[in-house]
Amino acid sequence: MQDRESHQPVLLKQVIELLRSDDDRWIVDATVGLGGHAEALLESSSGARLLGIDRDPRALERARERL
């Protein structure tokens, strides 16, 4: 599994532009993986909460530690 330093989230800028919000809302990341997109969305959205889902239990643990 790639670590945080070597993994580059794909289309991160575009995802943030489309999903960023200052509203109190939930973000659902159904492929949370290492948490790159989730981390950026949480940092750019004040008041947002995240539900991260992934099939890989190791990825979930790493995302949990990161986020």
Chimera marker file (.cmm) of the C-alpha trace (Angstrom):
<marker_set name="trace">
<marker id="1" x="0.000" y="0.000" z="0.000" r="1" g="1" b="0" radius="0.5"/>
<marker id="2" x="1.291" y="3.471" z="-0.823" r="1" g="1" b="0" radius="0.5"/>
<marker id="3" x="1.967" y="5.836" z="2.007" r="1" g="1" b="0" radius="0.5"/>
<marker id="4" x="0.650" y="9.349" z="2.403" r="1" g="1" b="0" radius="0.5"/>
<marker id="5" x="3.778" y="10.992" z="1.027" r="1" g="1" b="0" radius="0.5"/>
<marker id="6" x="3.848" y="9.014" z="-2.223" r="1" g="1" b="0" radius="0.5"/>
<marker id="7" x="0.121" y="9.012" z="-3.033" r="1" g="1" b="0" radius="0.5"/>
<marker id="8" x="-1.171" y="11.913" z="-5.130" r="1" g="1" b="0" radius="0.5"/>
<marker id="9" x="-4.957" y="12.386" z="-5.177" r="1" g="1" b="0" radius="0.5"/>
<marker id="10" x="-6.273" y="12.674" z="-8.740" r="1" g="1" b="0" radius="0.5"/>
<marker id="11" x="-8.122" y="15.852" z="-9.826" r="1" g="1" b="0" radius="0.5"/>
<marker id="12" x="-7.937" y="17.208" z="-6.268" r="1" g="1" b="0" radius="0.5"/>
<marker id="13" x="-8.303" y="20.873" z="-7.242" r="1" g="1" b="0" radius="0.5"/>
<marker id="14" x="-11.385" y="20.151" z="-9.362" r="1" g="1" b="0" radius="0.5"/>
<marker id="15" x="-13.008" y="18.039" z="-6.638" r="1" g="1" b="0" radius="0.5"/>
<marker id="16" x="-12.472" y="20.787" z="-4.061" r="1" g="1" b="0" radius="0.5"/>
<marker id="17" x="-13.884" y="23.449" z="-6.393" r="1" g="1" b="0" radius="0.5"/>
<marker id="18" x="-17.025" y="21.384" z="-7.034" r="1" g="1" b="0" radius="0.5"/>
<marker id="19" x="-17.703" y="20.157" z="-3.495" r="1" g="1" b="0" radius="0.5"/>
<marker id="20" x="-16.351" y="22.866" z="-1.175" r="1" g="1" b="0" radius="0.5"/>
<marker id="21" x="-18.961" y="24.429" z="1.063" r="1" g="1" b="0" radius="0.5"/>
<marker id="22" x="-19.178" y="26.533" z="4.197" r="1" g="1" b="0" radius="0.5"/>
<marker id="23" x="-22.475" y="24.908" z="5.155" r="1" g="1" b="0" radius="0.5"/>
<marker id="24" x="-22.890" y="22.479" z="8.027" r="1" g="1" b="0" radius="0.5"/>
<marker id="25" x="-23.245" y="19.319" z="5.968" r="1" g="1" b="0" radius="0.5"/>
<marker id="26" x="-22.106" y="15.743" z="5.563" r="1" g="1" b="0" radius="0.5"/>
<marker id="27" x="-19.552" y="14.662" z="2.981" r="1" g="1" b="0" radius="0.5"/>
<marker id="28" x="-19.699" y="10.984" z="2.014" r="1" g="1" b="0" radius="0.5"/>
<marker id="29" x="-16.509" y="9.555" z="0.539" r="1" g="1" b="0" radius="0.5"/>
<marker id="30" x="-17.375" y="6.031" z="-0.574" r="1" g="1" b="0" radius="0.5"/>
<marker id="31" x="-13.786" y="5.275" z="-1.607" r="1" g="1" b="0" radius="0.5"/>
<marker id="32" x="-11.912" y="7.031" z="1.196" r="1" g="1" b="0" radius="0.5"/>
<marker id="33" x="-8.681" y="5.108" z="0.554" r="1" g="1" b="0" radius="0.5"/>
<marker id="34" x="-5.824" y="6.957" z="2.255" r="1" g="1" b="0" radius="0.5"/>
<marker id="35" x="-8.018" y="10.006" z="2.875" r="1" g="1" b="0" radius="0.5"/>
<marker id="36" x="-6.411" y="12.532" z="0.511" r="1" g="1" b="0" radius="0.5"/>
<marker id="37" x="-9.597" y="13.937" z="-0.980" r="1" g="1" b="0" radius="0.5"/>
<marker id="38" x="-11.421" y="13.665" z="2.343" r="1" g="1" b="0" radius="0.5"/>
<marker id="39" x="-8.693" y="15.610" z="4.148" r="1" g="1" b="0" radius="0.5"/>
<marker id="40" x="-8.690" y="18.381" z="1.541" r="1" g="1" b="0" radius="0.5"/>
<marker id="41" x="-12.492" y="18.637" z="1.574" r="1" g="1" b="0" radius="0.5"/>
<marker id="42" x="-12.594" y="18.880" z="5.361" r="1" g="1" b="0" radius="0.5"/>
<marker id="43" x="-9.878" y="21.542" z="5.332" r="1" g="1" b="0" radius="0.5"/>
<marker id="44" x="-11.715" y="23.614" z="2.711" r="1" g="1" b="0" radius="0.5"/>
<marker id="45" x="-15.230" y="23.260" z="4.147" r="1" g="1" b="0" radius="0.5"/>
<marker id="46" x="-15.941" y="24.808" z="7.512" r="1" g="1" b="0" radius="0.5"/>
<marker id="47" x="-18.585" y="22.928" z="9.454" r="1" g="1" b="0" radius="0.5"/>
<marker id="48" x="-18.487" y="19.814" z="7.255" r="1" g="1" b="0" radius="0.5"/>
<marker id="49" x="-18.450" y="16.301" z="8.687" r="1" g="1" b="0" radius="0.5"/>
<marker id="50" x="-17.208" y="13.225" z="6.869" r="1" g="1" b="0" radius="0.5"/>
<marker id="51" x="-18.456" y="9.671" z="6.489" r="1" g="1" b="0" radius="0.5"/>
<marker id="52" x="-15.598" y="7.660" z="4.984" r="1" g="1" b="0" radius="0.5"/>
<marker id="53" x="-16.299" y="4.240" z="3.500" r="1" g="1" b="0" radius="0.5"/>
<marker id="54" x="-13.848" y="1.775" z="1.994" r="1" g="1" b="0" radius="0.5"/>
<marker id="55" x="-13.841" y="-1.948" z="1.343" r="1" g="1" b="0" radius="0.5"/>
<marker id="56" x="-10.237" y="-2.307" z="2.526" r="1" g="1" b="0" radius="0.5"/>
<marker id="57" x="-10.025" y="-2.365" z="6.348" r="1" g="1" b="0" radius="0.5"/>
<marker id="58" x="-6.351" y="-1.310" z="6.216" r="1" g="1" b="0" radius="0.5"/>
<marker id="59" x="-7.250" y="1.746" z="4.161" r="1" g="1" b="0" radius="0.5"/>
<marker id="60" x="-9.974" y="2.634" z="6.654" r="1" g="1" b="0" radius="0.5"/>
<marker id="61" x="-7.513" y="2.416" z="9.542" r="1" g="1" b="0" radius="0.5"/>
<marker id="62" x="-4.980" y="4.616" z="7.749" r="1" g="1" b="0" radius="0.5"/>
<marker id="63" x="-7.667" y="7.152" z="6.815" r="1" g="1" b="0" radius="0.5"/>
<marker id="64" x="-8.897" y="7.132" z="10.425" r="1" g="1" b="0" radius="0.5"/>
<marker id="65" x="-5.363" y="7.931" z="11.639" r="1" g="1" b="0" radius="0.5"/>
<marker id="66" x="-4.903" y="10.658" z="9.035" r="1" g="1" b="0" radius="0.5"/>
<marker id="67" x="-8.235" y="12.348" z="9.535" r="1" g="1" b="0" radius="0.5"/>
<link id1="1" id2="2" r="1" g="1" b="0" radius="0.2"/>
<link id1="2" id2="3" r="1" g="1" b="0" radius="0.2"/>
<link id1="3" id2="4" r="1" g="1" b="0" radius="0.2"/>
<link id1="4" id2="5" r="1" g="1" b="0" radius="0.2"/>
<link id1="5" id2="6" r="1" g="1" b="0" radius="0.2"/>
<link id1="6" id2="7" r="1" g="1" b="0" radius="0.2"/>
<link id1="7" id2="8" r="1" g="1" b="0" radius="0.2"/>
<link id1="8" id2="9" r="1" g="1" b="0" radius="0.2"/>
<link id1="9" id2="10" r="1" g="1" b="0" radius="0.2"/>
<link id1="10" id2="11" r="1" g="1" b="0" radius="0.2"/>
<link id1="11" id2="12" r="1" g="1" b="0" radius="0.2"/>
<link id1="12" id2="13" r="1" g="1" b="0" radius="0.2"/>
<link id1="13" id2="14" r="1" g="1" b="0" radius="0.2"/>
<link id1="14" id2="15" r="1" g="1" b="0" radius="0.2"/>
<link id1="15" id2="16" r="1" g="1" b="0" radius="0.2"/>
<link id1="16" id2="17" r="1" g="1" b="0" radius="0.2"/>
<link id1="17" id2="18" r="1" g="1" b="0" radius="0.2"/>
<link id1="18" id2="19" r="1" g="1" b="0" radius="0.2"/>
<link id1="19" id2="20" r="1" g="1" b="0" radius="0.2"/>
<link id1="20" id2="21" r="1" g="1" b="0" radius="0.2"/>
<link id1="21" id2="22" r="1" g="1" b="0" radius="0.2"/>
<link id1="22" id2="23" r="1" g="1" b="0" radius="0.2"/>
<link id1="23" id2="24" r="1" g="1" b="0" radius="0.2"/>
<link id1="24" id2="25" r="1" g="1" b="0" radius="0.2"/>
<link id1="25" id2="26" r="1" g="1" b="0" radius="0.2"/>
<link id1="26" id2="27" r="1" g="1" b="0" radius="0.2"/>
<link id1="27" id2="28" r="1" g="1" b="0" radius="0.2"/>
<link id1="28" id2="29" r="1" g="1" b="0" radius="0.2"/>
<link id1="29" id2="30" r="1" g="1" b="0" radius="0.2"/>
<link id1="30" id2="31" r="1" g="1" b="0" radius="0.2"/>
<link id1="31" id2="32" r="1" g="1" b="0" radius="0.2"/>
<link id1="32" id2="33" r="1" g="1" b="0" radius="0.2"/>
<link id1="33" id2="34" r="1" g="1" b="0" radius="0.2"/>
<link id1="34" id2="35" r="1" g="1" b="0" radius="0.2"/>
<link id1="35" id2="36" r="1" g="1" b="0" radius="0.2"/>
<link id1="36" id2="37" r="1" g="1" b="0" radius="0.2"/>
<link id1="37" id2="38" r="1" g="1" b="0" radius="0.2"/>
<link id1="38" id2="39" r="1" g="1" b="0" radius="0.2"/>
<link id1="39" id2="40" r="1" g="1" b="0" radius="0.2"/>
<link id1="40" id2="41" r="1" g="1" b="0" radius="0.2"/>
<link id1="41" id2="42" r="1" g="1" b="0" radius="0.2"/>
<link id1="42" id2="43" r="1" g="1" b="0" radius="0.2"/>
<link id1="43" id2="44" r="1" g="1" b="0" radius="0.2"/>
<link id1="44" id2="45" r="1" g="1" b="0" radius="0.2"/>
<link id1="45" id2="46" r="1" g="1" b="0" radius="0.2"/>
<link id1="46" id2="47" r="1" g="1" b="0" radius="0.2"/>
<link id1="47" id2="48" r="1" g="1" b="0" radius="0.2"/>
<link id1="48" id2="49" r="1" g="1" b="0" radius="0.2"/>
<link id1="49" id2="50" r="1" g="1" b="0" radius="0.2"/>
<link id1="50" id2="51" r="1" g="1" b="0" radius="0.2"/>
<link id1="51" id2="52" r="1" g="1" b="0" radius="0.2"/>
<link id1="52" id2="53" r="1" g="1" b="0" radius="0.2"/>
<link id1="53" id2="54" r="1" g="1" b="0" radius="0.2"/>
<link id1="54" id2="55" r="1" g="1" b="0" radius="0.2"/>
<link id1="55" id2="56" r="1" g="1" b="0" radius="0.2"/>
<link id1="56" id2="57" r="1" g="1" b="0" radius="0.2"/>
<link id1="57" id2="58" r="1" g="1" b="0" radius="0.2"/>
<link id1="58" id2="59" r="1" g="1" b="0" radius="0.2"/>
<link id1="59" id2="60" r="1" g="1" b="0" radius="0.2"/>
<link id1="60" id2="61" r="1" g="1" b="0" radius="0.2"/>
<link id1="61" id2="62" r="1" g="1" b="0" radius="0.2"/>
<link id1="62" id2="63" r="1" g="1" b="0" radius="0.2"/>
<link id1="63" id2="64" r="1" g="1" b="0" radius="0.2"/>
<link id1="64" id2="65" r="1" g="1" b="0" radius="0.2"/>
<link id1="65" id2="66" r="1" g="1" b="0" radius="0.2"/>
<link id1="66" id2="67" r="1" g="1" b="0" radius="0.2"/>
</marker_set>
